[in-house]
Structure formats: structure tokens, C-alpha cells
Amino acid sequence: MQNIRNLAVCGIAVFAISSCTGNEGYLQQNIAAFGPEDCEPVVEQQIDRLKIDRSKITRIDYLTYYISESESGETYNFQGWLDFNNCKGNFVVDMNRSCQIERTYPTGNCRMEDIVAQQ
């Protein structure tokens, strides 16, 4: 009976772990970032997912956003800032230290309809 209980617990654990990786090709589950530039593949993938027109992008900057500093260490996240040739502002990809996207948003007068590829 103990062996069956152990087998059931192991089966549930394997199922739980495997269900966490169900989004094949999603780069955020595979990156261990040491600096903001390490998140570049995630930002590039987000550009493709949102169908942002690459011909309108003039620059992409990767930044460390410091939230707080204390004796126990620094709290920070990473960001990708996209500049465009057709609007004044940016598109920001906010990520945690593991390059997982927490939110995205346009700034200034850049609107999503201005930066996505026309179909």
C-alpha cells in the first residue's frame, strides 16, 4: 500500500511539472539572465508575437530597472525599450530577472496601431 501511495505522489509531481512547460517555443521558460541583454530573445519573440513592424524600429535598449537597494541586496527587473521612426515615444517590455514578461506598454504618443505591421 505504501508503494502505491508513493507512486501516486510521484505521478502527481511529474504531471504538475510537465504541465508547467506546455507552451513549447516560449523562450521565457528557458532563460537564466545575468543582465538585461540576456533577455533579448524574449523581446525579439514578443516583437514577433505582437506583429510589431520591424522597419519602424530604430533602436532597442536593454536596461536594468532598480526597484530598491538595501543591506540584503538589490531588487531589480529588466526592460526592453523600443524606439520608432514614426512616433515619439517607446514600447516597453517589462520583465522580471528571469526574463518573464510582466507587462508591455507604449509610451509617449506611440500607439499600438502606429507600430504594428499593416496587413
C-alpha positions as CSV (number, residue, x, y, z in Angstrom):
1,M,0.0,0.0,0.0
2,Q,2.9,2.4,0.8
3,N,4.4,1.7,-2.7
4,I,1.1,2.6,-4.4
5,R,0.9,5.8,-2.3
6,N,4.5,6.8,-3.3
7,L,3.8,6.0,-6.9
8,A,0.7,8.2,-6.9
9,V,2.6,11.1,-5.3
10,C,5.4,10.8,-7.8
11,G,2.8,10.7,-10.7
12,I,1.1,13.8,-9.5
13,A,4.5,15.6,-9.1
14,V,5.5,14.6,-12.7
15,F,2.2,15.8,-14.1
16,A,2.5,19.1,-12.3
17,I,6.0,19.7,-13.5
18,S,5.2,18.7,-17.1
19,S,2.1,21.0,-17.2
20,C,4.3,24.0,-16.4
21,T,6.2,23.5,-19.7
22,G,3.2,23.2,-22.0
23,N,4.0,26.3,-24.0
24,E,6.5,25.0,-26.5
25,G,8.8,27.6,-28.0
26,Y,8.1,30.1,-25.3
27,L,11.6,31.3,-24.6
28,Q,10.9,32.8,-21.1
29,Q,10.9,29.3,-19.6
30,N,14.5,28.6,-20.7
31,I,16.5,31.7,-20.0
32,A,18.7,32.3,-17.0
33,A,19.6,36.0,-17.2
34,F,22.7,37.7,-15.8
35,G,22.0,41.1,-17.4
36,P,19.3,42.8,-19.4
37,E,20.9,41.9,-22.7
38,D,20.3,38.3,-21.9
39,C,16.5,39.0,-22.3
40,E,17.0,39.9,-26.0
41,P,15.5,36.7,-27.3
42,V,12.3,37.2,-25.3
43,V,11.9,40.8,-26.5
44,E,12.5,39.6,-30.1
45,Q,9.9,36.9,-29.6
46,Q,7.4,39.5,-28.2
47,I,8.0,41.7,-31.3
48,D,7.0,38.8,-33.5
49,R,4.0,37.8,-31.3
50,L,2.6,41.4,-31.4
51,K,3.4,41.8,-35.1
52,I,5.4,45.0,-34.5
53,D,6.7,46.4,-37.7
54,R,10.5,45.9,-37.6
55,S,11.0,48.5,-40.3
56,K,9.7,51.1,-37.9
57,I,12.1,50.2,-35.0
58,T,15.1,52.4,-34.9
59,R,16.7,51.1,-31.7
60,I,16.2,48.7,-28.9
61,D,17.8,49.4,-25.5
62,Y,18.1,46.8,-22.7
63,L,18.0,48.3,-19.2
64,T,18.2,47.3,-15.6
65,Y,15.3,48.9,-13.6
66,Y,16.3,49.2,-10.0
67,I,13.3,48.9,-7.6
68,S,15.1,49.2,-4.3
69,E,18.5,48.7,-2.7
70,S,19.1,47.6,0.8
71,E,21.6,45.8,3.0
72,S,20.2,42.5,1.9
73,G,20.7,43.3,-1.8
74,E,19.2,44.9,-4.8
75,T,15.8,44.4,-6.2
76,Y,15.6,45.0,-9.9
77,N,13.9,43.9,-13.1
78,F,14.9,44.1,-16.8
79,Q,13.3,46.2,-19.5
80,G,13.5,46.3,-23.3
81,W,12.8,49.8,-24.7
82,L,11.9,50.0,-28.5
83,D,12.3,53.4,-30.3
84,F,10.4,54.0,-33.6
85,N,10.8,56.3,-36.6
86,N,7.1,57.2,-36.9
87,C,6.2,58.2,-33.3
88,K,7.8,60.0,-30.3
89,G,7.8,57.5,-27.5
90,N,8.7,53.9,-26.9
91,F,7.3,50.5,-26.5
92,V,8.4,48.9,-23.2
93,V,8.7,45.2,-22.4
94,D,8.9,44.9,-18.6
95,M,10.4,41.6,-17.4
96,N,11.5,40.1,-14.1
97,R,15.1,38.9,-13.5
98,S,14.3,35.6,-15.3
99,C,13.1,37.5,-18.4
100,Q,9.5,36.6,-17.9
101,I,7.3,39.4,-19.3
102,E,5.3,41.1,-16.6
103,R,3.7,43.7,-18.8
104,T,4.2,45.6,-22.1
105,Y,3.0,49.2,-22.8
106,P,3.6,52.0,-25.3
107,T,4.8,55.4,-24.0
108,G,4.6,59.0,-25.4
109,N,2.5,59.3,-28.5
110,C,3.3,55.8,-29.8
111,R,0.1,53.7,-30.0
112,M,0.0,50.0,-30.9
113,E,-1.9,50.8,-34.1
114,D,1.1,53.0,-35.1
115,I,3.7,50.4,-34.6
116,V,2.2,47.1,-35.8
117,A,2.7,45.8,-39.3
118,Q,-0.1,46.8,-41.7
119,Q,-1.8,43.8,-43.3
